[in-house]
């Protein structure tokens, strides 16, 4: 569908005569004595005539993982709110399949995309395809060291990820304190990649502050519940005196919990990262599962989708906006039920995706969580290949590029589940 055709369809839907812009509508309304300031819905209709909707694609791993089931539910909501046609693609962690899917998107008239590329080493290839085909892409979670959106161009719009080191460090401290600061603690890893690496880094930073804790490694479960169940059986066989297990994601924690309950091992504590509804329900019980950090799958889906939508409609992010962290929520038995109700209840709408849009709300947009610019020198500190960092970042910190973004988003952050 061409832009002109879509524009005419939108005008027909809203009954707006040819040539009528928002300014014209406002002038006519004023002459008629109507205050559109009191009718935001009417203003949104007027704005719609200048907005390209099109189709939005979502790319993810598999619906067998609870995180992606939540993502899928949110994607339907975001697509409806932005009035775009949403199309979901699942690649089962097969990068070749993902690249084939992306190459086929222009034939389906898809111009925008959001989601996750696994493994992170495939991200340059996928974003290059997007650049070649003119598909705006908002990416989440992982990126290879020193690879940034400016390396590709305007169509790799943005990269969003939580601060995995910081959040895992905070959760691990809660876990270590819960076992009295000593004893054996197993680390159950997810699929290899940046996120898994950074979560382990945060875990080990916390362990360094607890000399009585003995960290056990060597097990992984690829983010999956059943694999975590099998790994837990192996952990218990090798270390029957274990005090706690830290699963690198909630999905894996559920597999751990199943084994502990079957064997009535009530004293072993569990912690994780991601903050899925089932995990929050378990933590609220105050039993085995004692802490997680909510990485808010709905937010990651919505933010990346809105970024692609806004780029299609002319938004040009600043350098410091191209890679950002968002604020996760630390979950303990004290707040688990409240967060679950606020974010995941059937009728919950913790985020307003239209309000998040820079093009639908140029002056009053609201990120609805704390957003901070990622500084590559900090994000990939200690990793090889710094000489590959895009020259655009040279002197960016000294020029205030990151501070400018932090200040801008702080100014616009007015609402959301973390606001009082």
N, C-alpha and C positions, 0 to 999 in steps of 0.2 A: 504494500500500500504506500503511495507517495505521500509526502508531507502535505501537499496541497489538498489531496483527496481527504486525508484524515481531518485537516482543518475544516473543510466544508461539511464533513459528517458531524463534527462536534458542534458547529454552528447550527446545523439543522436540528440536532438533538435538543439544543437549548433554545431554539427559536430565535436566534440572534441574526438580524439582518446583515447582509454583506457589508463589510467596511466598519462595522460597529466595534470599536475597541472599548477597553474598560473606561478610558477617559470619556469617550462619547456617552457610554452608558451612565456614567456618573453625572455628566452635564444634563442629560435628559431627565435623570431622576431628580436632580436639583431643581430643574425648571418645573417639575411636577410636584415639588414639595415633598419628595421621598428621601429619607435619610438612609443611604445604604450602609452607613457606619453602624447602623443598628441591625443590619441584616447580613451577617458574614456569609451566609449560604449564597446570597445573591452575588456577593463579590466573588466568591469562588467560581460561580458559573461564568461570570465575566472574564475571570482570569483563564478559565479553561479554553477559551477560544485561541489563546496564544501558546498553548502547551501541546507538545507532541507526546502522545501516549504510547502507541505501538505495543510490542510484545516484550515481555521480560522473562528471561530464562534463569532458572536456579540450577546450579550444579553441585552435587553432593555425593557422599560415599554410598550409603545404603540405609534403607528404612529399617533394617534389622537392628540398628543402633538407636537407642532412645533419643539421643541428642538430635539426630536427623529427622526423627518423627516429629519432634517439637518444631524444628526448622520448617518442615513441610507445612505444618498447621499455620505457622506465622506467615509463610510465603503466600498462602491463599488470602490471608487477611491483608497483607501489604498490597498485593495485586489489586484487590477489591478497592482499597482505600485510594490508591493512586489511579484507579480506573484504567488499568492496563490488563492485557491478557497474559496470565502467568503460565509458563511451561516448565515442568520439572524434568531434570535429567539425572539419572543415577548411574554411576560408573563402577561401583563395587571395587573402588580403589585401583582401577585399571587406567593408567594415564593414557594409553593408546586409545582406549574406548572413549575417554573424555575428549581427546583431540579430534577424533572422528565426529563426535557429537557437536563440538563447537564449529567445525568446518561445515557442517550441515545446517547451521542456524540461519545463514542468509536466505537459503531456500525457503525457510519457514518465516521469513520477514522479521527475524529477531534482531534488534539493535542494541539491547541492553542485557547484562548478565550479572549475577551475583553468586558468590559461593566459594568453595574450597577446592584447591588443587593439591592432590596427594600423588606422589611425594613432592616435597617442596622443590626438588630439583627439576620438576616438570613445569613449574610456574613460568620461567622465562619463555619456554616454547608455547605454552597456552596463551600467554599475554601477547606474544608476537603474532599469533594467529588472529587474536582479537584486533590488534592494530591493523593488520593487513585487510581484514574483512570489515572494519568499521563497527566493531561491537564494543560498547562501553562496558567495562568490567570493574566491579567492586569486589575485591578479594578479602578473605579472612584467614586467620590462624597462622599459617607458616609461609616463610619466604627464605630462599637460600641466602647465605651470608653475603652482604654488601650488594644485593640486588634490589633496586628501588624502582618505583614507577617511572621516573624520568628516563630510565634506561630504555624504555619501550616507546613512550609517547603519551599523547593525551588519552588514548583509549584504555590504557591501564590507569583507571581513575584514582583508586585509593586502596590502601591496605590497612585493615583493622585487626587488632589482636589485643587480648588482655595482657597485663604485665604478669606473665606466668611465673617469673622468678619471685616477685614480691608476694603474690597471693599464696603460692605454695609454701613460702617461708612462714607466712602468718599461720596457715593451717597446721603446718608441721609443729610449730611451737605449742599449739593447743594440744596436739596429740601427745607430744613428749611430756608435757606437764601432766596430762591425764594418767600417765603410767609412772608418775613419780620421778621422771627424769632419768630413768635407767632401764636397761633390759634390751632384748633383741627386737628390732623393728624391721620388717621386710618392706622393700620397695618393689611394687608391682608396676612395671612399665607398660606404656601403650605402644603404638606403632612408632618406629624411628622417625624423627623429624625435629624441627625446631621447638615445637611446643613440648614434646616429651623431654627433650634435652634441657629446656629452661625450667621445667617443673622439677626435674632431678636436681638441677643447680640450686633452686630455692630450698628444696628438701635438705640438701647437704649443707647449705649455709646455716639452716636451723640446727642441724645435728652437731655442727661445730661448736654450738653454744651449750650442748648437753654432753659432756664427756662420758657420762654413764650410759649413753645410748650406743648400742652396737648395730650399725646399719648392715642389713643383708640384701644383696642384689643378686641378679641372675635369672629373674622370672619376668615374663612379659605376657600380655594377653590381648594386644592389638585393639584395645578399647572395647572388647567384647565380653559379655557376661559369661557365656559358657566356657570360653578360654580361661577367664579369671577363676572360675570354679575349679577347673582342672589344675591350674597353677597353685591355688590355695591348698589343694590336697597334697601337692608336692612340697610346698613350704612347711606344712604341718608335719609331714613325714620326716623331713630333714631337721626340723627345729620344733619339737613338741613343747619347748619352754618359751616359745615366742610370746611377746607382750602385745604387739600391735602390728597392723598391716596398713601401709599407705598405698592406696590404689590411685594411679595417676588420672583416673576419671571415674565418675559415678557409676557408669555402666559396669565397669569392672568391680566396683565395690559391692554391687548387688550380688555378683557371683561369689565374692568372698563371704558375704553375710549368709548366703544360703548354706554354705558348708559349716560355718560356725554354729548356726542354729541346729543343723542336723546333728552335730556332735555335742551340742549343749556346752560349748566353750564360751561361757558368759563373760569371762574376765578379759578376753582379747578385744582390744579397741581397734576401730577402723576410721580412717579419714580419707578424703578424696578431693577432687577438683571437678567442677562443672555446675553443680547445684541443680540437678533435675528434680522435678516434682516428687518422684518416688524417694529420692535421697532426702529431700527436705522433710517428708513425712517420717522417714526413719529417724532422722536426727531429732525431730520433735519428741520422739519417744524417750530420748535420753538413755538409750541402751548401748549397743555395740558402736553404732555409727555416731561419732561425736562432733564432726566438723567437716565442712567443705567450703569452697568459694564458688559462688554462683557466677558463671560466665555468661549467663543470660542468653541462651540460644535465640530467643525472640529478638533481642536487640541486635545481635550480630547479623541476623538475616535482614532485619528492617533497615539498619544503617547502611549496609552494603548495597541493598536494592535501591534505596533513596539516592545514594551517591551516584549510581549509574543512571538513574532516571534524571537527576539534576544535570549531569554532564551532557546527556542527550539534549537537554533543553538550554544549553549554553553556559552552565556554571563552570568556571575555571578555578579549580582549587589552587591555593598558594602552595609553595614548596613544602612548608611545614604541615600542610593538611593531607599530603599524599600518603603519609604513614602515621597512624595514630594509635594510642592506647585508649581503652575505655575502662571505666571504673567497675570492677567486679564487687560483689557483695559477700562479705565474710558471714558464713552461716554457722550458728551454734544452736543448742537446744533452746536458748532464750528467744531467738528471733525466727526460727525455722518455720513455724506455723504461720506467723504473720506475713513473711515474705512469700510463702507458698500461696496464701490467699490473695495477696496483692498482685502477684505476677502470673500465677498459673490457674487460678480458679476459672471455671467454665465461662463466667461472664466478665472475667478480668480484661481490662484494656489498659495496661500500664504505660503504653506508649502511643502517641498520636503521630502516625507516620506522615500525615499531611503537614502537621505543624513542624516536623523535622525538615521538610523540604526547603532548600534555599531558593528554588525557583517559584514555588507556590506561595512562599511567605518570605520575600526578599528582605524585609525589615524585621519581622518578628519570629523568624525560625528559632527553633529550640532543640538542642541535641538531646535533652532529657536525661543525660548522664554526664558525668565529668569526662571530658575528652582532653587528652594532652598529646602534644606532638612527640613522635618518636625521633630521638637523635641517633642516627646510625652509629656514631662513635661509641655510644653507650650500649645500644641494642646488640651490636655484634662485637662488643669489646672482647679482645683476646682471640678472636677467630682469624684465621688466615685469609689473605686476599684483600686487605684494606685498600691496596692500590687500585682495586677495581671500582671503588666507590665513585659514583658519578661526580664530575667536576662541579656540577651545580651546587653541591653541598659544601664546597670549599668556602670557608669563612661564614657559613650560614649562621652558626651560633653567635659569632661576634656581631653579625649584622642584625641580630634579634629575630631571625625568621621563626624560631621555635617559640620564643617568648610571645611574639605577636599572635601566634595561633592560640597559645594557652590563654592569653588575655581575652581574645575574641570569643572563644567558646565559653569561658567563665562568665562573660558578660551576657551571653545568650542563654545560658543554662538556667531556666526558670522553673521547670517542672520535672516530674518523673518519680519513680518508686523510691529513690534515695532522698528526695526532698521532704522536709518536714511538712 
